[in-house]
Amino acid sequence: MKVFAALWALLLIAASFSQTFSGPVGSDLPICCFKYSRQELPRDLIWRHYSTSTSCPRPAVV
């Protein structure tokens, strides 16, 4: 019975770690824009730009 209890405890611990480490890692989450502006920015203020992810509801340039 002690072996069964030890295995059960080990299984519960392993299951809790698998849920903890199964989330997204790094920059897997898309960066989406929810507010938009049509105002043109001066070119000397722009260092770089990129398009938002295709999984965003609306396309944008950041």
PyMOL Python script that loads the backbone (N, CA, C, O; Angstrom):
from pymol import cmd

cmd.read_pdbstr("""\
ATOM      1  N   MET A   1       0.817  -1.198   0.000  1.00  0.00           N
ATOM      2  CA  MET A   1       0.000   0.000   0.000  1.00  0.00           C
ATOM      3  C   MET A   1       0.858   1.258   0.000  1.00  0.00           C
ATOM      4  O   MET A   1       0.485   2.266  -0.600  1.00  0.00           O
ATOM      5  N   LYS A   2       2.024   1.203   0.681  1.00  0.00           N
ATOM      6  CA  LYS A   2       2.909   2.360   0.715  1.00  0.00           C
ATOM      7  C   LYS A   2       3.458   2.670  -0.675  1.00  0.00           C
ATOM      8  O   LYS A   2       3.642   3.831  -1.041  1.00  0.00           O
ATOM      9  N   VAL A   3       3.715   1.611  -1.442  1.00  0.00           N
ATOM     10  CA  VAL A   3       4.226   1.808  -2.799  1.00  0.00           C
ATOM     11  C   VAL A   3       3.168   2.498  -3.653  1.00  0.00           C
ATOM     12  O   VAL A   3       3.479   3.399  -4.432  1.00  0.00           O
ATOM     13  N   PHE A   4       1.925   2.073  -3.504  1.00  0.00           N
ATOM     14  CA  PHE A   4       0.830   2.692  -4.251  1.00  0.00           C
ATOM     15  C   PHE A   4       0.693   4.169  -3.891  1.00  0.00           C
ATOM     16  O   PHE A   4       0.513   5.004  -4.778  1.00  0.00           O
ATOM     17  N   ALA A   5       0.775   4.500  -2.613  1.00  0.00           N
ATOM     18  CA  ALA A   5       0.658   5.895  -2.170  1.00  0.00           C
ATOM     19  C   ALA A   5       1.820   6.731  -2.699  1.00  0.00           C
ATOM     20  O   ALA A   5       1.631   7.879  -3.101  1.00  0.00           O
ATOM     21  N   ALA A   6       3.014   6.156  -2.697  1.00  0.00           N
ATOM     22  CA  ALA A   6       4.181   6.883  -3.208  1.00  0.00           C
ATOM     23  C   ALA A   6       4.056   7.123  -4.710  1.00  0.00           C
ATOM     24  O   ALA A   6       4.358   8.214  -5.195  1.00  0.00           O
ATOM     25  N   LEU A   7       3.614   6.111  -5.441  1.00  0.00           N
ATOM     26  CA  LEU A   7       3.427   6.276  -6.886  1.00  0.00           C
ATOM     27  C   LEU A   7       2.327   7.289  -7.187  1.00  0.00           C
ATOM     28  O   LEU A   7       2.453   8.082  -8.120  1.00  0.00           O
ATOM     29  N   TRP A   8       1.263   7.270  -6.413  1.00  0.00           N
ATOM     30  CA  TRP A   8       0.158   8.216  -6.597  1.00  0.00           C
ATOM     31  C   TRP A   8       0.638   9.649  -6.351  1.00  0.00           C
ATOM     32  O   TRP A   8       0.296  10.558  -7.108  1.00  0.00           O
ATOM     33  N   ALA A   9       1.425   9.848  -5.297  1.00  0.00           N
ATOM     34  CA  ALA A   9       1.967  11.176  -4.999  1.00  0.00           C
ATOM     35  C   ALA A   9       2.903  11.640  -6.115  1.00  0.00           C
ATOM     36  O   ALA A   9       2.862  12.802  -6.519  1.00  0.00           O
ATOM     37  N   LEU A  10       3.735  10.743  -6.607  1.00  0.00           N
ATOM     38  CA  LEU A  10       4.641  11.077  -7.705  1.00  0.00           C
ATOM     39  C   LEU A  10       3.869  11.443  -8.970  1.00  0.00           C
ATOM     40  O   LEU A  10       4.248  12.370  -9.685  1.00  0.00           O
ATOM     41  N   LEU A  11       2.802  10.726  -9.242  1.00  0.00           N
ATOM     42  CA  LEU A  11       1.967  11.016 -10.405  1.00  0.00           C
ATOM     43  C   LEU A  11       1.314  12.395 -10.283  1.00  0.00           C
ATOM     44  O   LEU A  11       1.264  13.143 -11.260  1.00  0.00           O
ATOM     45  N   LEU A  12       0.822  12.731  -9.111  1.00  0.00           N
ATOM     46  CA  LEU A  12       0.206  14.048  -8.899  1.00  0.00           C
ATOM     47  C   LEU A  12       1.220  15.175  -9.054  1.00  0.00           C
ATOM     48  O   LEU A  12       0.909  16.215  -9.636  1.00  0.00           O
ATOM     49  N   ILE A  13       2.418  14.977  -8.541  1.00  0.00           N
ATOM     50  CA  ILE A  13       3.464  15.995  -8.682  1.00  0.00           C
ATOM     51  C   ILE A  13       3.844  16.166 -10.147  1.00  0.00           C
ATOM     52  O   ILE A  13       3.987  17.291 -10.625  1.00  0.00           O
ATOM     53  N   ALA A  14       4.006  15.057 -10.860  1.00  0.00           N
ATOM     54  CA  ALA A  14       4.355  15.131 -12.281  1.00  0.00           C
ATOM     55  C   ALA A  14       3.253  15.814 -13.079  1.00  0.00           C
ATOM     56  O   ALA A  14       3.545  16.584 -13.994  1.00  0.00           O
ATOM     57  N   ALA A  15       2.007  15.549 -12.753  1.00  0.00           N
ATOM     58  CA  ALA A  15       0.889  16.177 -13.466  1.00  0.00           C
ATOM     59  C   ALA A  15       0.853  17.678 -13.209  1.00  0.00           C
ATOM     60  O   ALA A  15       0.538  18.449 -14.115  1.00  0.00           O
ATOM     61  N   SER A  16       1.168  18.101 -12.002  1.00  0.00           N
ATOM     62  CA  SER A  16       1.149  19.541 -11.714  1.00  0.00           C
ATOM     63  C   SER A  16       2.275  20.253 -12.448  1.00  0.00           C
ATOM     64  O   SER A  16       2.086  21.384 -12.895  1.00  0.00           O
ATOM     65  N   PHE A  17       3.442  19.628 -12.589  1.00  0.00           N
ATOM     66  CA  PHE A  17       4.529  20.254 -13.332  1.00  0.00           C
ATOM     67  C   PHE A  17       4.239  20.305 -14.823  1.00  0.00           C
ATOM     68  O   PHE A  17       4.642  21.257 -15.490  1.00  0.00           O
ATOM     69  N   SER A  18       3.557  19.317 -15.357  1.00  0.00           N
ATOM     70  CA  SER A  18       3.256  19.337 -16.787  1.00  0.00           C
ATOM     71  C   SER A  18       2.303  20.474 -17.121  1.00  0.00           C
ATOM     72  O   SER A  18       2.413  21.058 -18.199  1.00  0.00           O
ATOM     73  N   GLN A  19       1.375  20.806 -16.238  1.00  0.00           N
ATOM     74  CA  GLN A  19       0.482  21.940 -16.457  1.00  0.00           C
ATOM     75  C   GLN A  19       1.224  23.258 -16.300  1.00  0.00           C
ATOM     76  O   GLN A  19       0.921  24.222 -17.002  1.00  0.00           O
ATOM     77  N   THR A  20       2.184  23.314 -15.399  1.00  0.00           N
ATOM     78  CA  THR A  20       2.938  24.539 -15.159  1.00  0.00           C
ATOM     79  C   THR A  20       3.799  24.891 -16.358  1.00  0.00           C
ATOM     80  O   THR A  20       3.883  26.061 -16.732  1.00  0.00           O
ATOM     81  N   PHE A  21       4.432  23.915 -16.960  1.00  0.00           N
ATOM     82  CA  PHE A  21       5.371  24.174 -18.037  1.00  0.00           C
ATOM     83  C   PHE A  21       4.772  24.022 -19.426  1.00  0.00           C
ATOM     84  O   PHE A  21       5.515  24.041 -20.407  1.00  0.00           O
ATOM     85  N   SER A  22       3.473  23.872 -19.545  1.00  0.00           N
ATOM     86  CA  SER A  22       2.879  23.682 -20.862  1.00  0.00           C
ATOM     87  C   SER A  22       2.429  24.989 -21.497  1.00  0.00           C
ATOM     88  O   SER A  22       1.918  24.974 -22.617  1.00  0.00           O
ATOM     89  N   GLY A  23       2.599  26.109 -20.826  1.00  0.00           N
ATOM     90  CA  GLY A  23       2.174  27.407 -21.350  1.00  0.00           C
ATOM     91  C   GLY A  23       3.097  27.900 -22.446  1.00  0.00           C
ATOM     92  O   GLY A  23       4.141  27.301 -22.703  1.00  0.00           O
ATOM     93  N   PRO A  24       2.713  28.998 -23.095  1.00  0.00           N
ATOM     94  CA  PRO A  24       3.536  29.551 -24.165  1.00  0.00           C
ATOM     95  C   PRO A  24       4.862  30.075 -23.624  1.00  0.00           C
ATOM     96  O   PRO A  24       4.941  30.573 -22.501  1.00  0.00           O
ATOM     97  N   VAL A  25       5.889  29.953 -24.440  1.00  0.00           N
ATOM     98  CA  VAL A  25       7.226  30.374 -24.048  1.00  0.00           C
ATOM     99  C   VAL A  25       7.701  31.452 -25.006  1.00  0.00           C
ATOM    100  O   VAL A  25       7.485  31.347 -26.214  1.00  0.00           O
ATOM    101  N   GLY A  26       8.337  32.477 -24.487  1.00  0.00           N
ATOM    102  CA  GLY A  26       8.923  33.502 -25.338  1.00  0.00           C
ATOM    103  C   GLY A  26       7.884  34.370 -26.001  1.00  0.00           C
ATOM    104  O   GLY A  26       6.889  34.762 -25.392  1.00  0.00           O
ATOM    105  N   SER A  27       8.134  34.662 -27.263  1.00  0.00           N
ATOM    106  CA  SER A  27       7.260  35.584 -27.983  1.00  0.00           C
ATOM    107  C   SER A  27       6.240  34.845 -28.844  1.00  0.00           C
ATOM    108  O   SER A  27       5.961  35.268 -29.966  1.00  0.00           O
ATOM    109  N   ASP A  28       5.682  33.749 -28.338  1.00  0.00           N
ATOM    110  CA  ASP A  28       4.667  33.018 -29.087  1.00  0.00           C
ATOM    111  C   ASP A  28       3.341  33.763 -29.125  1.00  0.00           C
ATOM    112  O   ASP A  28       2.532  33.536 -30.025  1.00  0.00           O
ATOM    113  N   LEU A  29       3.109  34.636 -28.178  1.00  0.00           N
ATOM    114  CA  LEU A  29       1.863  35.389 -28.137  1.00  0.00           C
ATOM    115  C   LEU A  29       1.907  36.518 -29.154  1.00  0.00           C
ATOM    116  O   LEU A  29       2.891  37.255 -29.214  1.00  0.00           O
ATOM    117  N   PRO A  30       0.858  36.665 -29.954  1.00  0.00           N
ATOM    118  CA  PRO A  30       0.875  37.735 -30.954  1.00  0.00           C
ATOM    119  C   PRO A  30       0.724  39.107 -30.310  1.00  0.00           C
ATOM    120  O   PRO A  30       0.028  39.260 -29.306  1.00  0.00           O
ATOM    121  N   ILE A  31       1.381  40.098 -30.897  1.00  0.00           N
ATOM    122  CA  ILE A  31       1.230  41.485 -30.461  1.00  0.00           C
ATOM    123  C   ILE A  31       0.226  42.128 -31.398  1.00  0.00           C
ATOM    124  O   ILE A  31       0.495  42.294 -32.588  1.00  0.00           O
ATOM    125  N   CYS A  32      -0.929  42.491 -30.864  1.00  0.00           N
ATOM    126  CA  CYS A  32      -2.005  43.061 -31.670  1.00  0.00           C
ATOM    127  C   CYS A  32      -2.263  44.503 -31.258  1.00  0.00           C
ATOM    128  O   CYS A  32      -2.008  44.891 -30.119  1.00  0.00           O
ATOM    129  N   CYS A  33      -2.769  45.283 -32.192  1.00  0.00           N
ATOM    130  CA  CYS A  33      -3.140  46.675 -31.921  1.00  0.00           C
ATOM    131  C   CYS A  33      -4.645  46.746 -31.681  1.00  0.00           C
ATOM    132  O   CYS A  33      -5.428  46.123 -32.397  1.00  0.00           O
ATOM    133  N   PHE A  34      -5.035  47.505 -30.674  1.00  0.00           N
ATOM    134  CA  PHE A  34      -6.449  47.679 -30.378  1.00  0.00           C
ATOM    135  C   PHE A  34      -6.877  49.132 -30.521  1.00  0.00           C
ATOM    136  O   PHE A  34      -8.071  49.434 -30.532  1.00  0.00           O
ATOM    137  N   LYS A  35      -5.912  50.025 -30.630  1.00  0.00           N
ATOM    138  CA  LYS A  35      -6.181  51.435 -30.907  1.00  0.00           C
ATOM    139  C   LYS A  35      -5.381  51.816 -32.143  1.00  0.00           C
ATOM    140  O   LYS A  35      -4.219  51.433 -32.278  1.00  0.00           O
ATOM    141  N   TYR A  36      -5.997  52.563 -33.036  1.00  0.00           N
ATOM    142  CA  TYR A  36      -5.363  52.922 -34.293  1.00  0.00           C
ATOM    143  C   TYR A  36      -5.325  54.433 -34.443  1.00  0.00           C
ATOM    144  O   TYR A  36      -6.158  55.149 -33.887  1.00  0.00           O
ATOM    145  N   SER A  37      -4.339  54.910 -35.208  1.00  0.00           N
ATOM    146  CA  SER A  37      -4.222  56.334 -35.500  1.00  0.00           C
ATOM    147  C   SER A  37      -3.866  56.490 -36.970  1.00  0.00           C
ATOM    148  O   SER A  37      -3.001  55.777 -37.480  1.00  0.00           O
ATOM    149  N   ARG A  38      -4.514  57.400 -37.641  1.00  0.00           N
ATOM    150  CA  ARG A  38      -4.205  57.667 -39.047  1.00  0.00           C
ATOM    151  C   ARG A  38      -3.228  58.836 -39.195  1.00  0.00           C
ATOM    152  O   ARG A  38      -2.849  59.200 -40.308  1.00  0.00           O
ATOM    153  N   GLN A  39      -2.832  59.411 -38.079  1.00  0.00           N
ATOM    154  CA  GLN A  39      -1.912  60.539 -38.109  1.00  0.00           C
ATOM    155  C   GLN A  39      -0.531  60.074 -38.569  1.00  0.00           C
ATOM    156  O   GLN A  39      -0.007  59.079 -38.068  1.00  0.00           O
ATOM    157  N   GLU A  40       0.048  60.791 -39.513  1.00  0.00           N
ATOM    158  CA  GLU A  40       1.355  60.432 -40.039  1.00  0.00           C
ATOM    159  C   GLU A  40       2.443  60.899 -39.072  1.00  0.00           C
ATOM    160  O   GLU A  40       2.404  62.024 -38.572  1.00  0.00           O
ATOM    161  N   LEU A  41       3.407  60.026 -38.817  1.00  0.00           N
ATOM    162  CA  LEU A  41       4.510  60.354 -37.919  1.00  0.00           C
ATOM    163  C   LEU A  41       5.695  60.893 -38.712  1.00  0.00           C
ATOM    164  O   LEU A  41       5.916  60.465 -39.845  1.00  0.00           O
ATOM    165  N   PRO A  42       6.456  61.815 -38.150  1.00  0.00           N
ATOM    166  CA  PRO A  42       7.669  62.285 -38.823  1.00  0.00           C
ATOM    167  C   PRO A  42       8.672  61.141 -38.976  1.00  0.00           C
ATOM    168  O   PRO A  42       8.860  60.352 -38.050  1.00  0.00           O
ATOM    169  N   ARG A  43       9.305  61.051 -40.122  1.00  0.00           N
ATOM    170  CA  ARG A  43      10.223  59.947 -40.404  1.00  0.00           C
ATOM    171  C   ARG A  43      11.407  59.894 -39.440  1.00  0.00           C
ATOM    172  O   ARG A  43      11.904  58.807 -39.146  1.00  0.00           O
ATOM    173  N   ASP A  44      11.867  61.033 -38.946  1.00  0.00           N
ATOM    174  CA  ASP A  44      13.028  61.010 -38.057  1.00  0.00           C
ATOM    175  C   ASP A  44      12.696  60.444 -36.668  1.00  0.00           C
ATOM    176  O   ASP A  44      13.607  60.161 -35.891  1.00  0.00           O
ATOM    177  N   LEU A  45      11.419  60.278 -36.350  1.00  0.00           N
ATOM    178  CA  LEU A  45      11.020  59.654 -35.086  1.00  0.00           C
ATOM    179  C   LEU A  45      10.916  58.136 -35.189  1.00  0.00           C
ATOM    180  O   LEU A  45      10.835  57.454 -34.167  1.00  0.00           O
ATOM    181  N   ILE A  46      10.917  57.607 -36.389  1.00  0.00           N
ATOM    182  CA  ILE A  46      10.736  56.165 -36.603  1.00  0.00           C
ATOM    183  C   ILE A  46      12.099  55.498 -36.730  1.00  0.00           C
ATOM    184  O   ILE A  46      12.881  55.827 -37.622  1.00  0.00           O
ATOM    185  N   TRP A  47      12.376  54.563 -35.834  1.00  0.00           N
ATOM    186  CA  TRP A  47      13.626  53.809 -35.899  1.00  0.00           C
ATOM    187  C   TRP A  47      13.434  52.505 -36.649  1.00  0.00           C
ATOM    188  O   TRP A  47      14.291  52.108 -37.438  1.00  0.00           O
ATOM    189  N   ARG A  48      12.317  51.839 -36.408  1.00  0.00           N
ATOM    190  CA  ARG A  48      12.001  50.589 -37.105  1.00  0.00           C
ATOM    191  C   ARG A  48      10.497  50.393 -37.076  1.00  0.00           C
ATOM    192  O   ARG A  48       9.794  51.071 -36.327  1.00  0.00           O
ATOM    193  N   HIS A  49      10.002  49.476 -37.882  1.00  0.00           N
ATOM    194  CA  HIS A  49       8.577  49.164 -37.903  1.00  0.00           C
ATOM    195  C   HIS A  49       8.391  47.692 -38.247  1.00  0.00           C
ATOM    196  O   HIS A  49       9.292  47.050 -38.787  1.00  0.00           O
ATOM    197  N   TYR A  50       7.207  47.165 -37.925  1.00  0.00           N
ATOM    198  CA  TYR A  50       6.875  45.784 -38.264  1.00  0.00           C
ATOM    199  C   TYR A  50       5.365  45.648 -38.353  1.00  0.00           C
ATOM    200  O   TYR A  50       4.623  46.437 -37.768  1.00  0.00           O
ATOM    201  N   SER A  51       4.927  44.655 -39.079  1.00  0.00           N
ATOM    202  CA  SER A  51       3.497  44.359 -39.199  1.00  0.00           C
ATOM    203  C   SER A  51       3.074  43.462 -38.043  1.00  0.00           C
ATOM    204  O   SER A  51       3.858  42.646 -37.558  1.00  0.00           O
ATOM    205  N   THR A  52       1.843  43.619 -37.614  1.00  0.00           N
ATOM    206  CA  THR A  52       1.336  42.769 -36.542  1.00  0.00           C
ATOM    207  C   THR A  52       1.112  41.350 -37.061  1.00  0.00           C
ATOM    208  O   THR A  52       1.143  41.107 -38.268  1.00  0.00           O
ATOM    209  N   SER A  53       0.892  40.440 -36.156  1.00  0.00           N
ATOM    210  CA  SER A  53       0.708  39.033 -36.489  1.00  0.00           C
ATOM    211  C   SER A  53      -0.547  38.825 -37.337  1.00  0.00           C
ATOM    212  O   SER A  53      -1.507  39.589 -37.240  1.00  0.00           O
ATOM    213  N   THR A  54      -0.528  37.805 -38.151  1.00  0.00           N
ATOM    214  CA  THR A  54      -1.702  37.476 -38.963  1.00  0.00           C
ATOM    215  C   THR A  54      -2.839  36.921 -38.111  1.00  0.00           C
ATOM    216  O   THR A  54      -3.972  36.837 -38.584  1.00  0.00           O
ATOM    217  N   SER A  55      -2.561  36.543 -36.871  1.00  0.00           N
ATOM    218  CA  SER A  55      -3.620  36.053 -35.991  1.00  0.00           C
ATOM    219  C   SER A  55      -4.351  37.186 -35.274  1.00  0.00           C
ATOM    220  O   SER A  55      -5.287  36.927 -34.517  1.00  0.00           O
ATOM    221  N   CYS A  56      -3.944  38.433 -35.496  1.00  0.00           N
ATOM    222  CA  CYS A  56      -4.640  39.580 -34.902  1.00  0.00           C
ATOM    223  C   CYS A  56      -5.946  39.839 -35.648  1.00  0.00           C
ATOM    224  O   CYS A  56      -6.048  39.528 -36.835  1.00  0.00           O
ATOM    225  N   PRO A  57      -6.947  40.404 -34.969  1.00  0.00           N
ATOM    226  CA  PRO A  57      -8.230  40.649 -35.622  1.00  0.00           C
ATOM    227  C   PRO A  57      -8.152  41.665 -36.760  1.00  0.00           C
ATOM    228  O   PRO A  57      -8.890  41.548 -37.738  1.00  0.00           O
ATOM    229  N   ARG A  58      -7.264  42.666 -36.649  1.00  0.00           N
ATOM    230  CA  ARG A  58      -7.101  43.670 -37.701  1.00  0.00           C
ATOM    231  C   ARG A  58      -5.618  43.879 -37.967  1.00  0.00           C
ATOM    232  O   ARG A  58      -4.830  43.931 -37.023  1.00  0.00           O
ATOM    233  N   PRO A  59      -5.220  44.000 -39.231  1.00  0.00           N
ATOM    234  CA  PRO A  59      -3.804  44.218 -39.528  1.00  0.00           C
ATOM    235  C   PRO A  59      -3.373  45.629 -39.138  1.00  0.00           C
ATOM    236  O   PRO A  59      -4.178  46.559 -39.137  1.00  0.00           O
ATOM    237  N   ALA A  60      -2.095  45.772 -38.808  1.00  0.00           N
ATOM    238  CA  ALA A  60      -1.558  47.085 -38.443  1.00  0.00           C
ATOM    239  C   ALA A  60      -0.048  47.086 -38.620  1.00  0.00           C
ATOM    240  O   ALA A  60       0.582  46.034 -38.726  1.00  0.00           O
ATOM    241  N   VAL A  61       0.517  48.280 -38.650  1.00  0.00           N
ATOM    242  CA  VAL A  61       1.966  48.470 -38.671  1.00  0.00           C
ATOM    243  C   VAL A  61       2.331  49.175 -37.377  1.00  0.00           C
ATOM    244  O   VAL A  61       1.757  50.208 -37.034  1.00  0.00           O
ATOM    245  N   VAL A  62       3.283  48.612 -36.671  1.00  0.00           N
ATOM    246  CA  VAL A  62       3.711  49.175 -35.386  1.00  0.00           C
ATOM    247  C   VAL A  62       5.050  49.847 -35.588  1.00  0.00           C
ATOM    248  O   VAL A  62       5.614  50.396 -34.642  1.00  0.00           O
TER     249      VAL A  62
END
""", "prot")
cmd.dss("prot")
cmd.show_as("cartoon", "prot")
cmd.util.cbc("prot")
cmd.orient("prot")
